[in-house]
Amino acid sequence: MSNATATTHPLKTLDQVVIRFAGDSGDGMQITGNEFTKTSAIVGNDLATLPDFPAEIRAPAGTLPGVSGFQVRFSSHDIHTPGDEPDVLVAMNPAALKVNLPDVRPGKTIIVNVATFVEKELAKALYVKPDGSTINPLADGSLDKYRVIQVDLNKLAIESTKEFGLTPKESLRCKNFVALGMMYWLYHRPLEPTVKWLRSYFKGDKSSLADANIAAMKAGHAYADTTDLFHEQFEIPKAPMAPGVYRNVMGNQAVGLAFAAAAKITGVPVFYGSYPITPASDVLHQISKYKSYGVITFQAEDEIAAIASAIGASFAGMIGVTGSSGPGIALKTEAIGLAVMTELPVVILDVQRGGPSTGLPTKTEQADLLQAVFGRNSEAPVPVVAASSPADCFDRTLEAVRLATKYMTPVLLLTDGYLANGSEPWKLPDIEALPKIDVRFRTDPSGFLPYLRDPKTLARVWAKPGTPGLEHRIGGIEKRDGTGNISYDPENHDSMVRLRWKKVMNIASDCAAPLVAGPGRGPLLLLGWGSTLGSITGAVEMATAHNMPVARCHLQQVWPFPAQLESILKRYERVLIPEMNMGQLWRLVRSEYAIQAFSFTKVQGRPFTTSELYRKIREVIALPPGSSKPLDSAASYGVAASYDESGG
Amino acid sequence: MVTPTPSPLPLTKNDFKTDQEVRWCPGCGDYAILNAVQTVFPTLGIPKEKFVVVSGIGCSSRLPYYVNTYGFHSIHGRAPAVATGIKIANPELSVWIGTGDGDALSIGGNHLIHAMRRNLDVKVLMFNNRIYGLTKGQFSPTSEVGKVTKSTPYGVVDIPFNPLSVALGAGATFVARSVDVMSKHLIGVLQRAAAHKGFAFVEIYQNCNIFNDEAFEHIVGKEVRDDHLVDVEHGKPLKFGKARDKGIKLNGFSPEIVPLATTPEDDLIIWDEKEPSSALAYLIARMPEGTMPQPIGVLRAVEAPTFDASIRHQADEVQKKEGSGDLRKLLYSGDTWEVK
């Protein structure tokens, strides 16, 4: 499926490639990366993406903080991560080169837009000597160990779009499509899907922009084909995938779709109260369009109003949901306690990001686990569910709704920035096979009490205002079970605290089982949660390929721990827990099971690489028996957190 | 399963009493407010199950436990936000908020002004006792300058809010004030608030006899109230005084007290609660206490689209246009491909 012209370039087959597109925020790298991804999905490759947004809306053009990147890995076999490092770096300007060069191994390919490697842009990228004169990395030999390909994308963009009557600025803006066209040629991809998209995106009086970008893309494609820029072309055949209908999905999209699905499955409309915050805002944007699916969105005045309104909506019989990121969850703390106390179903989405405080809004982290499990005053247990891949965000969201409504409890649903904006192919579910979530409202007044419980789930009845004969009051003060009347009685409080605790802990036997792969027992098990699934899977595969008997276990239900977890963990001599935090799951495992697990932490705002995890596996497996150094860098708590090229 | 039947009308005051022992201090002004609420609710023609009383934290916020309707005693300052979710979920509910000067104007200030701005169709009863009663005697955002309280032993330094002018500034479509001990007046104002379609803000001067006794005595005391209160009524001139011998006229932007004997009636301010601009109401609301009478009654009652109705209307319009959503179509949208 290609419209590449017949060429004299030999066609080589590869089984996977990692490309990183990088440029200034104004250069359209996200669009370029997205298009390449979509096309690769259509070609049938397995793929994974990692967008890398700058934190500022628009830093001064050409500067280092303004660099925006998009990494896509596509392959002919099953892959789990967007790749540790790029095989090809496309750098649209010096700043993009500077920021991304450290991730490029010697011998790999760097394609640069040579037009931007001029004094002014080099200076902005801080390619300057102490005396103030600029350095040009293209001319000083510093890039000799890479395969550097210099292209004047600016010139190609301007020349190819001459006939469309664009302003010089508009013409130059087409240069990302020149680069895209070149990459389509290099990896033997069709242009047609992007042509189609451009025509639908730039419609009506904007259609000359579609024509221009298409021409630019074709020019890049032709340029790569007719010149000696590249010595070979590559094809990456399609990956074996289970039969079905697929689409590419980003984590935030999957969450949004799941809320629409939840409204349909339960027959109960969903209320989403939210306040804009990176990286969760896109969920609000997306589902604000789902009014005909039974979803109502409310952009509240602040984070607390967002959850308070969701609680009110739940009280009145909708499925209340709120979504935010770490700092917003922190603000919602007191209200979460109210939902625990009033035993109302509320789903609380936390798209985790680098912290603490404002932290790194556009970078990923998974350091809100302890906040999710414990972050309230007093004993306010909340079940915690965590998505492990972009597509899994769909299933975890439905699971959060199931738990919230079945147990009449708030539920914390954790994803992170990496999952939210990363994408992968998603085998679309059969609508009839979606999980059944049975929601019932109380209507019978006889024998009704607001805190009347199901003996098995300990969930109280859901009695919504407007129902005759069920008038009752709920609130945050401690109450007697059954009647819900305020009670300060000491024994009552003790039993109510334990009752609420038990209700949540019982979920351990009614939840997603841990995902286990590899030998049933042995020297080492990797335990993870959240978005580390991909990296852990890749590392364990690497270890297995090197004949190391390593197994892995991944939690989708993080709190309470699934009932099976303890016995799983105890079948292995050592447990290694890699996390993008300071050892939060590690701390929980130690405290719950007294297992001296090994913690491997990384808090860089980016995922674990497969190779650094593999190196850690080797290190732990090689430890003599009885070795006790469970924290990856005991006293210093990870001061030496980076690994150098020599594989240390 | 019993088929639910709507509660039989007509309702009585007793229908709205709960079996809970009322725990406000003896002599608290809140009893009178509760009494007014329980007197008014049965007269509104609304089935009992459709009432929801929401509160925050404070003595005021104990209200839901004593009214036999659905109720939600939520967290400090957050009642308007909880009420927003309730009202959007079921716009047919009659939602009332019991709050206080601390709950509404301190921690709850943000939620209050946004609920007003949006014209959410809820009725807010703000029990203003100019003190924090539940926590035993700290000053509130409506306490007067210089007041000695538990947390201000040398006197309050901050300048207080004028609640009516906050409400007017935030765009509330119904703004009124009444007094706990003037029960007939209070009942009348609550009825007007209930009849208003949209956000209704009712400030109630309430006496906390334990922590701030007689805070309003200089205004509402039986001997002085005729000279220190002006009861505004739509279409009527502003007149007050024990002998009903004083009026209020506007001198430029300053309200002035004038003797009726020597002032033509046409010179007096004729109250217009429907006036779109809240400028005059703002001036009257902020007449200085002590030298000028304080307004009570309904200062403002204007019509405007309500938030809950607008949100629902928008959703209905979208649904009409798009039809009931097809989940399969939604999930299978975008660029899909099939692997056979």
Interface residues (C-beta under 8 A of the other chain):
Chain A: K38 A41 I42 G44 P193 M241 A242 P243 G244 V245 Y246 R247 N248 L257 A260 A261 K264 P269 F271 G273 Y290 K291 S292 Y293 G294 I296 F298 A300 E301 D302 I304 A305 A308 S309 A310 I311 G312 A313 S314 F315 A316 G317 M318 G320 E334 A335 L338 T342 L428 P429 I431 T443 D444 P445 S446 K464 P465 G466 T467 P468 G469 L470 E471 H472 R473 I474 G475 G476 I477 N485 I486
Chain B: M1 V2 P4 T5 P6 S7 T18 Q20 P47 K48 E49 K50 V52 V53 V54 P64 Y65 N68 T69 Y70 G71 F72 H73 S74 I75 R78 A81 V82 A83 T84 G85 I86 K87 I88 A89 N90 E92 L93 N110 H111 H114 I311 Q314 A315 V318 Q319 E322 G323 S324 G325 L327 R328 L330 L331 Y332 S333 G334 D335 T336 W337 E338 V339 K340
